[in-house]
């Protein structure tokens, strides 16, 4: 900020104004769409998200394949588009962490392999 009288920046003293206010902390976003952070409906919401990724991928890439089939006079690109969309949906679900196996609180150590008993 410049002083009106001298045209120079004032030396010392606290600076006020919007440019000197601390920046707001960035807003955090949840990990994956459809997955609740509280864990109450995580399984159902994750299943719906996986389903929507896969079906959405199939629909979008099938339409792209259908358009290319009409443009080029072929008949097989729509099938390739559907397969590509399904594979892309699985890939997105996996990368968003929706297909991981989660151990619930009641499982204990049963799913972790053989026990490590102490020698007696």
Secondary structure by P-SEA (a helix, b strand, c coil): ccccccccccccccccccccccccccccccccccccccccaaaaaaaaaaaaaaaaaaaaaaaaaaaaaaaaccccaaaaaaaaaaaaaaaaaaaacccbbbbccccccccccccccccc
